[in-house]
């Protein structure tokens, strides 16, 4: 997992997280308490989103031998 100061609101869980090179690096799944009330105002001083790393997702899919999902993602399983 990793944190970022991305601007997200309720309902953004599962949204992709990209790096500056536009590579998928994870999926957003939670945020800190301060993020719950920033539906209309964004501040990078308190905004913290929690995301799961795409590397960890692939590792888990391989460990559980989810070959069909890996094939769909075009990830070598």
Residue pairs with C-beta under 8 A, 6 or more apart in sequence:
1 50
1 51
1 52
1 53
1 56
2 25
2 26
2 50
2 51
2 53
3 48
3 49
3 50
3 51
4 17
4 48
4 49
4 51
5 44
5 47
5 48
5 49
6 17
6 28
6 47
6 49
7 42
7 47
8 15
8 28
8 31
8 35
8 49
9 38
9 39
10 36
10 39
12 28
13 28
13 29
13 30
14 27
14 28
14 29
15 27
15 28
16 24
16 26
16 27
16 28
17 24
17 25
17 26
17 27
17 28
17 49
17 51
18 24
18 25
19 25
24 54
25 51
25 53
25 54
26 51
26 52
26 53
26 54
26 57
27 51
27 52
27 54
27 57
28 49
28 50
28 51
29 50
29 51
29 52
30 49
30 50
31 47
31 48
31 49
31 50
32 46
32 47
32 48
32 50
34 46
34 47
34 48
35 46
35 47
35 48
35 49
38 46
38 47
58 70
58 73
58 75
61 69
61 70
61 73
61 75
61 77
62 70
62 77
65 77
66 77
67 77
70 76
70 77
71 77
